Amino acid sequence: MIRKLTILAASALALSGAAIAETYVLTGKKVWTGTAQGTIENGVVIIENGRIKTVGPASTPKPEGVPVIAAEWVTPGLISAFSRTGIIEVDAEDSANDGVALTSLFSASLDASDGFNPDEASVPVTRLAGVTRLAVAPQSGLSLFAGQGFVADTRGVMGEDVRKRAFMFVTFGEDGAAIAGGSRPAAWANL
């Protein structure tokens, strides 16, 4: 698995910069489209001037004389399914941490996307690592309900591609038991 991810990362780095203006082909034993097409076995992705032009099966016509990069998996980007990117710039500095409202009485209604800063330094760093989408969850304070999380992309553009209130983040397990009074049954009763 590490080898596969390394090949994918190396390919991404090789294709950055000057390659954005070129045409190239990615082939994969599995091409995850992120669309209704689903996963294509033995698929092809054709990139032209930094944009996906075609996604299809191995029989898709490929341009002549362009670089072909082969991989096990090809994906439009990695998804960070549990993140705090963009809401916590400096964890130990309260003024730069919008991940938790420790003493708020309104925890369930808090919308973490209101604190999202696409200009925060961690956003482009995350994008360079191949992460194109974030599911950002707030942290719990004094309530089981941390607030409402959101889904965003890592392009760094304010207000674009942010799905507000995508989910509610609730703390259970040992942390939830501690917040609710000391037991998991208390956490369930609190819920």
N, C-alpha and C positions, 0 to 999 in steps of 0.2 A: 504494500500500500504506500509506504514512504517513497519507494522508487517511482511509483506512478505519479504521486504528487510532485516529486522532484522534477520529473520529465515535464509535467504540465507547467510548473513554475519556470523552468529553464526555457521552455517554449515561449511563455509569456514575456520573459525578459528579452529573449532574442527578437521578438516581434515588436517590442516597444521602440519608440523613437522614429528612426528613418523608415521602418517597415510600415508605419501607419499609412503612408502614401502609396504603398505597393498593393499588389494583389497576391494572395497566397491561399493555399488550401489546407484545411485541417481534416484529417481522416481519423475516425475512431471506431473501435470495436463496438462502442456504445456512445451515441451522441444524445445527451440529454438536452432537449430543446427548451424546456421551461414553458412550453405552449401546449395546445391541445394535441399536437403531433406526438407528444410523449417522448419516449426514448426510442431512438432509431438504431437498430442493430446494423453494424457496418455502415455508418453514415458518413456524410461529407458536409463540411461547412466551407463556403467560399467567402473570403473577406476581401473587399475591394475598397481602397482608400479609407481604411479604418472602420468600415461598416460591414455588417453581415449582409451579403447579397443573396446567398442561397443556402438553404439547409435541406438535405434530402438523403436518399439512399445511395449506396455505392455506385449505382448506375447513373447518377447525376453527371451530366457533361462538365468536365473540368477544363479550365483554360490551359492552353499549351505553354510550356516553358516557365511556369511559375513554381515557386518553392512549395513543396508538400511536406507537411509535418504530421507524423503518425503518432497516435497515442491510444492507450486503452480506453480512456474516457475523455470526452470533450463536453464541456459545459459552458454556458454563457457567462458564468461567474460563480464564485462560491457564495454561500449564504451563511452569515453568522446568525445562527438561530437563537442565541441568547447573548445579548451585548449591552453594554452601557456606553458605547462609542457615541460621541456627540453630546452627551449630557453630563459627563464628568471629565473636566479638563485636568484638574489637579485633585486627586482623591482626598488628600489631607487638608485642602484649603476649602472651607465652607463656601466662600464666595464664588468658587469655580466648580462647585459640585451641585448639579441639579438632579442627581440620581435619587435623592431621598429627602423627604420633608418629615424629619424625625418626630416632631411634636404636633403636626397638623391634625386637626379634627376632621379634615375632609379627604382623607387618604384614598377612599374608593373613587372619588370623583376627580382626582388629580390626573391630568393628561400630560404624560411625560414629553410628548411632542412639543409642548409649549416651551420646553427648555432646550430643545434640539438646536445645536449650533453647527451647521455644516462647514463653517470655517475653522472649527477646532482642529488642531494639528493632528489628532488621531484619525480623522476622517480620511485625508489623502494617504496616510501611512497604511491604513486598513485597505484602501483601494489598491495600493501598490502590491499588497500581499495577495491580490486576486479576489478579494471580497467585494461583491457588487451590491449586495442587499444586506440590510441589518434588521433584525427583530430586536428592538431596544426595550428592555424592561426596567422599570424603576426598582429601587430597593425598599424593603419594608422598614417602617419606623416603629411606632408604638401600636400598630394595628396589623392584623393579618393581611389586610388589603394594602398593597404597596401603591396601587394606582393603575392607570390604563397605559399599556405599552403601545408602541407604534412600529410600523415597518417603513423603512426609508432606503433610498439608494445612496451610494457613496460618491456621487458626482460632485458634491459640495455646492449645490445650488439651493439657495433658501426658498422654501415653499414648494419645490418641485418634487414629485414622486414621494410624498409622505402620506402614508395611510394612517390617519389619526385614529385613536381608540380602537386599534385592531384586536386587542385582547386585554383582559384583566389579569394582573399578576397578584397571586395570593400565596402566602408563605405557609407551608405545612412542615411536617417532620419535626425534628428537634427544635429548630428555630421558631416554628409556628407554635409548638407546645409551650415554649418559654414565653412568647408574646401573650398567649391566651391564658396564662396562669399556671403553667407547669405540667400539663398533660396533653397528649394527643386528643383524647376525648373532649377536653376543654376547647381545643382548636376547632373540632368539628361542631361543637355546640355554638361557638362563636360565629362560625360560618353561617 
